[in-house]
Amino acid sequence: MTIIHVIGLGTGLNELPETIRDYIFNADVLVGGQRLLDRFKTYNGEKRIIKGSVKDLINRIKEDLESGRKVTVLADGDPLFFGIGRQLINSIDTNKVIFHPGITTLQAAAAQEKFSWEDIKVISCHGRDNLLPLLQTLVKHDVVGVYTDNIFTPSRIARELIRTGIDIFAITVFENLGEKDEKISNLTLSEAAKKDFPPLNFVILRRTGYPEIPLKIGIDDDLYIHQKGLITKKEIRAVGLAMLSIEDHHVVWDLGAGCGSVGIEASSLAGRGMVIAVEKDINRCNIIRRNIKKTGSWNVSVVNSTMPEGLDRLPKPDRIFIGGGLKNNITILKKAAGFLKTGGRLVIHTVLLKSLNQTTSFFDEVSWPYSITEVTVSRSKKLADELYLKPLNPVFIVAASKNR
């Protein structure tokens, strides 16, 4: 049986064991990035550069194996740690793949800085078109390692974090680890944003502070920046979030977001997903951004748009919350419902009987199962040194499931 050997070369130019060298120099085909292939100038077989479609590359490797050609793949560090290893074992019989891991960049960086690395959360920017996975990770982790690429360089990452409003992390950039010109720079994000770095680098972000308000369900109303009256009260907020039944990977729309309180707390449930807060008033959008910074809810994005016109440009949602902006405009509900994924849930808060009737009539029309919950909340207040309960306006919560 023809075997493919996948070799992690680690950092630097350390001497390889003889058996590993044999797998390289006896291969009919040597596959790897240009930098790694250049380390074996005396190899006389076919060199195949990893570029373009990985799927096409793996198909060619499968053809090589079927024809009996010996293939060796070169990778950085451990091929199964943010490397090509996952794609190979997902596409090729695992009995035909043998891995020879090397020292990962993360391990080498930790050794240089002399700290233990088992608690570091690591992500990769390779092949991504945005930094959402990094923003999701920064919400809950104090030390984050980042495998960069030629698009998301250390300076680009720093600029994007600053633009997002993140100022509670410092950045360490490891340049050319294991090489003669190795360099380690401990910088602020502002400093890193202005520098140029060589292509071979790795980044560690370390928390230097914490958000003003811990992100959780049920943040007190007065801790949010908001215009008077334009906030979903925390008790109503908690019930609405429970009705949404948000899972970790979900995309959530908060339509008519106001100060963003529902979307911000939803983000604590959608840790690997994202929340999109849509608000037509630019001043309220700025308030939402300030509340995001106060809570560190970095996976909430703010969209300044009227509805329903702007909805078709957004990622399709698993969950939709409508707490403001519906009023008498049933068109917003109909349009939003059309974008909701099958199996998704839509929750509406309303205090108006007309809106309640419009909402339930629509769900009857499309045959979505729904429930109505009336929530009445009273809060304790002092009167002449005694406590009494002051009621808030009752709110109707309509929760529906898209069954087709």
N, C-alpha and C positions, 0 to 999 in steps of 0.2 A: 504494500500500500504506500502510495506517495504521500509524504508528509510535508506540510508547510511549517517552517520554523519562523517564529516572530520574536525578534531580539530587541530588547530595550537596552539602548547604549548608555543610558545615564548621562551625566554631565562631564564635560572635559574630555581629555584624550587619554584616559587611563588604559593601560595594557589589557587586552581582552584575554580570557582563558583560551587555551589552544582548541578546545572542543568548539567554542563559539566561533573562533576564527575559521575553523573547518566548515561549519554550517554556512558561513558567509562566502568563503572562497571556492567552495565546491558546488555552490548553487548554480543552476542554469540561468536563473533570473533573480536579480537583486532589486528589490522594490524599496523605495524610501524617498524622503524629501531630498532636495538637491544638497542641502548642507550635510546631511548624513552620508549620502552617496559619495560626496567629495572626500570623505575620510578614507575611502578605499580605492585609491587611484590605481592600484596594481591589479584590481579585480578585472578579469578578462571576459566575463560573461555579459549577458544582456542587462543593462541598467534601465530600470523603469521608474521614472519620476512620479511621485504622488502629486497630482494636480488635477483640477477639474472634478468631475463626478467620481465619488468614491464607489458608487454602485457599478459604474463601468469598469473601474479598476478591479474590483472584486470578481466581476464576471470574467475578466481576462485571466485572473489567477485561477479560477475554477477550470477554465479551459486548459491552462497549463498543467494543472493537476491531473485532469482527465487524459492528457497526452503523455503523462509520465515525467514531465519536466520537474526538476527540483526547484522550489521557490523559497527564498528567504526574504522576509520583510523586516526592514529596520524601522525602529520607532524610538522616540524619546522616553527615557525613564521606564515606567511600567506601562506596557501597551494596553493593559486593562484598567488604567487609571486616567480617564479623559484621553484615551488614545484610540488607535484604530482597532484594538482588540475586540471591542463590543460588536462593531460592524462585521468583523470576520466570523465570530462565533454565531452571529445571527444568520449568516449566509452560507457557511461551510460546515460540513459535518465536523463536530468538535473532536472526533477521534483522529481527524487528519490535521489538527492544529496543535502545535506545541509552543508554549510561551517560555521565554527566558527573560524575566524582568530585570531591569537595572534600577539604579537609584533614581527616584523621581526628583523633579525640580523642587517640589515641596520639601522633600527630605533634605536636599542640599541646602535650601534656603534656611530651614530650621537649624541645621548644623552650624551654618555661618553665624546666625543670630543667637545660637546657644539657648534655644527654647524648645520645649516639648510641643509636638505638632498634632497630637491626637485630637485636640479640641478645636482645631482650625476647620472651619467650613470652607470647602473649595468649590469654585465654579470655573467654567471655561467660557471664554468669549468666542471661541473658534466657530465660525460658520453662522454666527448670530447676526441679526439685523437691528437689535436694540439691547439695552442694558436691563431689561425687566428682571431677568433672573438674579442679577446682582442686587437690584433694589429690594427684591423680595428677601434676599439673604441678609441684607444689612438691617432689616427690621428687627431680627431676633438674635443676631450673632455679633459677638464683640470683636472677633478676629476672623477675617475672611481672606483666603488666598485666591488669586485670580490668574488664570492662564490667559495671557493677552494674545492678540493677533495683529496683523498689519493694519487693521481698521480700528479696532478698539485698543489703541496704544495706551500706555500709562497717562500721557498728557490728555488724550481724548477722554479717558475714564474720569480723570480729575475734573475736567471741564464739565462733563455731563453731571457729575455729582453736585458740583457747585450750582449749576443751572437748576437742578432739582431742589436746591435749598439745603443740601446736606453739608453741614459744617462741623460735625462731631466725630470725624474720622481723620486720622493721619495716614500717610501712605509711605511704604517702604518699597523701593524699586531695586530689584536684583538684576544687574546687567551682566550678560556673558558669564553666567555661573560656570565655574570649572575651567574657564579659559585664562590665559595670561593677563588679559585686560579686564578681569572681573572687577565689578564696582558695585557697592551697595550705598544707596542714598536714602536717608530718612528725611522726609519732606512734609510740609503742609500741602493740602490740596491746591492751594493757590500757587505755591512754588512749583509743584509738578505740572500744573496746567501750562506753564510758560516754557518748559524745558523740552528738548528733543532727546530721545532715547534710541539706542541701537535696536535692531529688530529682535534680537534674542534677549528676552527679559521676562520677569515674573514679578507679580505685585502682591504685597500683603497690606491689607487695610486694617488698622487698629482703632478701636473706639477710644475717643478722648473725652466723651461726655455722653449724657443721656437726654432724651427728650424731656421737655418740661412736664408733660403729662404721660404717665404710663398708658400704653395702648391696651384697652380692654373693653368688654361689654359693660355699659352702664356708667359712662363718664358723666359726672355732674354737669348739668346744663350750663352753669355759670363759669365752668372752666373753658368752654368753647367761646371763641370770638363769634358773635352773631348780631344781626340786626334784631331789634326788639320784636319778639313774637315769632320770628322766623327760625324756629328750631323745633325739631321733633323731641318732645319731652322724653327723658331717659327711660321712664317706665314703658311708654308707648313704643319707644325705639327697641327695647329689649323684646317685647312681644312680637313686633314686626320682624325682627331678625330671626326669632325662633320659627316664625311662620315661613320664612324664606328657606330654611333648612339648607344653609350654605355648606358646601363641601370644600376641602382644601384646595382643589384645582380649579374652582369655578371662576368664570368671568361674570362679574356682577355689574349691572347698570343701576345707577342711582339717578333717577330722572327728576328734574326740578330740585336739585340737591340743596339749595339754600345755603346753609353754613357747612354742609358736608358731614354732619354728625352721623347719619345712618351709614353712608358709604365708608367713612373712616372706621367705624366699629365693625362693619362687614369685612374690612380688609384684615382684621385680626383672625377671621375665620377662613378667609381665602388666601392662606399664606403662600401657596404655590400658584395662585391664580392672579387676578387683577380686578380692581374696581374702577369703573369709569363714572365720574361724577359730571353730569351734564347740567349746566346752568346758563340761562340766557343773559343774566345780569352780570356785567363785567366786574362790578364792585363785589358782588357775592363770590365770584370766582376767585378774586384776590383774597377774600376772607377764607375760602376753602383752603387755598394754598398755605395761608398762615396757620390754619388748624392742622394741616398735614405736617408742617414743620414742628408744631407744638407736640404732636403725638408720635412723630416718627413713622407715620403710616405711608412709607415711600412707594408702596405698590398701588396707590390711588393716583389716577391721572385725571386732570381737570379739563373738560371740554366746554368752551364758551360757545354755545349754539342755541338757536331757537329750535323748537320741536314742532312737528316731527322731521323737519327738513334735514337735520344733521345726523340722524340715526343711521342712515344707510352707509355711513363711512366708518362705523365703529365695528370692532370685533363682535361676532355674534354671541349673545349672552346665554348663560345657563340659568341665571336668576335676574329678575327685574324688580326694582322697587320704585313705586311712584308715590311720592309724598307731597309733591307740590307741582303746580303747572297743569294739572288735569282740569280742574274747575269744570267748566261746561264743554270742554273740548274733547269729545270722545274720540276724535281722530288720532290723538296722541296714543291713547290706549290701543286702538286698532292697529296702528302702524307698529308700535313696540311689540305687540303680541305676534305680529307676523315675523319678526326677527328672532323671537325666542326659540331656542332649540327644542326639539321634541323631547318630552320628559322634563322640561324646565318648569320653574315656578315663577309666578308673578304675584306680587303683593301690593295692594293699594291701601293707603290711609286716606280717609276722608271724614269730614264732619258734616257734610251737606247731604241731605236726603236725596236731592236730585242727582248728585254724582253717584251715590250708592245705587240708585235705581238704574242709571245709565250703565254702570259697571256690571251689575248682575244681569241686566238684559243682554249685554254683549256676550257674557259668558254662556248664557242660555242659548244664544243664537249659534255660537260655535261649538256648543256641547262640551265645554270644559267643566270638569267637576270643580266646585268651589265651596268655600265656607265663609261665613260672616261671623266675626267676633266683635262684640261691643266692649270696649275697654273704658272703664270709668276709674279715675285715679283721684284720691284725695291726699293732700299733704298736710302734715302738722304745721300749725302756725301758733304764735303766742298772742294771747289777748288778755291784757290785765294780769300778766304773770301766770296765766293758765294756758294750756294747750287746747286748740280746737282743730278740726280737720276742714281744710278749705278745698273744695272740689275743683278739678280742672275740667275743661270741656271734654265730654265723652267723644271717643273716636271710634269709627267703624273701620275694622281691618278686614279686607276681602283678600283671601288667598286662593289662587287658582292654579291648576296644573294643566300643562299643555299635553294632551294625550294623543295628538296626531298632527 
